[in-house]
Amino acid sequence: MTSPLEQRIGPELEQLVRDGTYKRLNFLESPQASRVRMEGKGEIIILSSNNYLGLSNEPSVVRAGKEGLDRFGAGTASVRFICGTFTIHRALETACARLVGTPAALSFGSAWNANEAVTGTLLTEHDLVISDQLNHASIIDGIRLAKAVTKCHTAVYQHGDLADLDAKLTAARDRRVKMVITDGVFSMEGAIAKLPDLIEVCRRHEAVLVVDDSHATGVLGDTGRGTAEHFGMVGEVDIITSTLGKALGGAAGGFVSASAAVCDYLTQRARPQLFSNALPPTVAASSLASIEYLEAHPERVAALRENARYFRDQLLGLGFKPLPGETPIVPVILGETAAAIRMSDLLLAEGIFVTGFGYPVVPQGQARVRCQLSATHTREDLDQALAAFRKVGRQLRLI
Ligand SMILES: Cc1ncc(COP(=O)(O)O)c(C=O)c1O
């Protein structure tokens, strides 16, 4: 007999299949890279990973992970304050802080946890958090959690609309702590937050600015230090959260970079820190090696930028209308979710893996395939992908 739960979710799953919005997992038999071996499909060019710098398979990064495993074993088997903190975590946090330009940093099991920790720990019922309308799901859920637990006040400002933010901060002038939170690079659009304006508004209102740089760390700025470097404002953001699961080796993990006091407070109070194990030392070691690699090889960041420019220009030349921008996230808007998934399926049949995104990840009617470039894509990889886009685009009468 099926349980009430199974009775409810079974038909929902069937509906997803009927709607053409069911997500099928593709299994990889080789490391994440520009070209991978996909089970049952052979060699595929990946154009949808966050492996922006190609470090997930960089020999020095992989070697560091193995050495971390050999030196520290699989893990502490408990949380940091109970069972001890590996020295590799301290070294990683020092490197994170140095990279993004803050006095201190604290690592978490994921950037999701890091975002949850910031809002869920630092706010009280006297405070307000204001979030950009298009912020990542982890920020949205972190705020929902904070609202339920701390009873803090919450508001949303229109995407990138500084006048709206200004008005909402003015209306909230009596709140004790005012926190403004934004993605540095918006993951579905590839748009960059207007950091200089945000900093100006936050300073005027004495608000704390939090920037989630998950898609900007290793990507923006001449040396990959993120949104602040892009605008020449390193050291001017109060709190930066970011992931170790994208450009910085792609394994997993995240961090909060901020003042020593904020990091100390999170060490004392943040529930994802107090009640969840630290990153495995393997991951701490490979992430640290990724940061060191980035610091020694700024040319990877330049190569990423050049690949993004080339791919975007060529797509425009073919007649597609990618969202304009200067990041390696290049979304092509198709409308309905099923259309995005169909395009993604047809591209995969041509050997190109690009994921289609639909509602509720993006607004209704704005489904898209989101291309993401890597520094390690060769011109041949990109030209092969563009040829597939031309073929599928014509087949679907998009160009
Ligand atoms: C802007 C942003 N923040 C946070 C996250 C979560 O990162 P993690 O995989 O480390 O939890 C992501 C990942 O998709 C992201 O794009």
The ligand as a Tripos MOL2 file, in Angstrom:
@<TRIPOS>MOLECULE
LIG
   16    16     1     0     0
SMALL
NO_CHARGES

@<TRIPOS>ATOM
      1 C1         24.6920   33.0620   -5.6360 C.3       1 LIG1
      2 C2         24.8250   31.7180   -4.9930 C.ar      1 LIG1
      3 N1         24.9070   31.6470   -3.6540 N.ar      1 LIG1
      4 C3         25.0330   30.4650   -3.0220 C.ar      1 LIG1
      5 C4         25.0700   29.2780   -3.7300 C.ar      1 LIG1
      6 C5         25.1860   27.9840   -2.9810 C.3       1 LIG1
      7 O1         26.4770   27.4850   -3.1070 O.3       1 LIG1
      8 P1         26.8580   26.0890   -2.4340 P.3       1 LIG1
      9 O2         26.7820   25.0670   -3.5310 O.co2     1 LIG1
     10 O3         28.2480   26.2820   -1.9310 O.co2     1 LIG1
     11 O4         25.8900   25.8480   -1.3460 O.co2     1 LIG1
     12 C6         25.0050   29.2960   -5.1170 C.ar      1 LIG1
     13 C7         25.0410   28.0300   -5.8870 C.2       1 LIG1
     14 O5         24.3190   27.7830   -6.7990 O.2       1 LIG1
     15 C8         24.8700   30.5480   -5.7730 C.ar      1 LIG1
     16 O6         24.7720   30.6100   -7.1050 O.3       1 LIG1
@<TRIPOS>BOND
     1     1     2 1
     2     2     3 ar
     3     2    15 ar
     4     3     4 ar
     5     4     5 ar
     6     5     6 1
     7     5    12 ar
     8     6     7 1
     9     7     8 1
    10     8     9 2
    11     8    10 1
    12     8    11 1
    13    12    13 1
    14    12    15 ar
    15    13    14 2
    16    15    16 1
@<TRIPOS>SUBSTRUCTURE
     1 LIG1         1 GROUP 0 **** ****
